[in-house]
Amino acid sequence: MSNKHIFTTERSTSIAHTDFDDASNTLKIKFRTSNKEHEYQNCSKEIYEGLKAAASPGGYFHRNIRSQFKVKP
């Protein structure tokens, strides 16, 4: 059974919302600027929790997710 977590933030000018799936370790991020959603594979729940807790979710994304995890084609 999949356990999904959805997080919507008003603190970010670049990230509209995220969706994390425990079963597949997939993090989906929808961006405000492009209105596109990207899936990052093999992402840990700790990374997702860090994104949620970050004072700047966009900055956290650029430092810890963007270059660390592959985007699902």
C-alpha positions, 0 to 999 in steps of 0.5 A, spaced: 500 500 500 502 506 498 503 512 503 502 519 499 504 525 502 502 532 499 505 539 501 502 545 498 506 552 500 505 559 499 513 560 502 515 559 495 515 563 489 518 557 485 514 551 488 507 550 488 506 543 491 509 537 492 507 530 492 511 524 495 510 517 495 513 512 500 512 506 496 516 508 490 520 514 493 518 518 488 518 526 489 513 530 485 514 537 484 509 542 481 513 549 479 509 555 479 513 559 474 512 553 468 506 550 471 509 543 470 510 537 474 517 533 475 518 527 478 524 525 482 526 518 483 529 514 488 528 520 493 528 519 501 523 521 505 528 525 509 529 529 503 522 531 502 521 532 510 527 537 509 524 541 503 517 541 507 521 544 513 526 549 509 525 557 510 526 557 502 523 551 499 526 553 492 533 554 495 533 547 498 530 544 491 536 547 488 541 545 493 539 538 495 534 535 489 535 538 482 542 535 481 542 530 486 536 526 483 534 524 476 528 526 473 523 521 470 523 521 463 
